[in-house]
């Protein structure tokens, strides 16, 4: 899937979804076009998709217990 983006200098481009995530996290784009809503989404103003948070490191304490898998019984 390709997505239209606008950089901070006003230049438009078409990028892949993976590239869009990197551009958002690195602060390289001003906005992108959300086809499902048929509108432009401005970074830092409009609600963002949760998938963009996947690349951010988890900063909280780990609460899950480690799972140890032994040989089958």
Secondary structure as the mmCIF struct_conf table of DSSP 4:
data_model
#
loop_
_struct_conf.conf_type_id
_struct_conf.id
_struct_conf.beg_label_comp_id
_struct_conf.beg_label_asym_id
_struct_conf.beg_label_seq_id
_struct_conf.end_label_comp_id
_struct_conf.end_label_asym_id
_struct_conf.end_label_seq_id
STRN STRN1 UNK A 2 UNK A 7
TURN_TY1_P TURN_TY1_P1 UNK A 8 UNK A 9
BEND BEND1 UNK A 10 UNK A 10
STRN STRN2 UNK A 12 UNK A 16
HELX_RH_AL_P HELX_RH_AL_P1 UNK A 17 UNK A 25
TURN_TY1_P TURN_TY1_P2 UNK A 26 UNK A 27
STRN STRN3 UNK A 29 UNK A 34
TURN_TY1_P TURN_TY1_P3 UNK A 35 UNK A 38
STRN STRN4 UNK A 39 UNK A 42
TURN_TY1_P TURN_TY1_P4 UNK A 43 UNK A 45
BEND BEND2 UNK A 46 UNK A 46
HELX_LH_PP_P HELX_LH_PP_P1 UNK A 47 UNK A 49
HELX_RH_3T_P HELX_RH_3T_P1 UNK A 50 UNK A 53
TURN_TY1_P TURN_TY1_P5 UNK A 54 UNK A 55
BEND BEND3 UNK A 56 UNK A 56
HELX_LH_PP_P HELX_LH_PP_P2 UNK A 57 UNK A 58
BEND BEND4 UNK A 60 UNK A 60
HELX_LH_PP_P HELX_LH_PP_P3 UNK A 61 UNK A 62
BEND BEND5 UNK A 64 UNK A 64
HELX_LH_PP_P HELX_LH_PP_P4 UNK A 65 UNK A 67
#
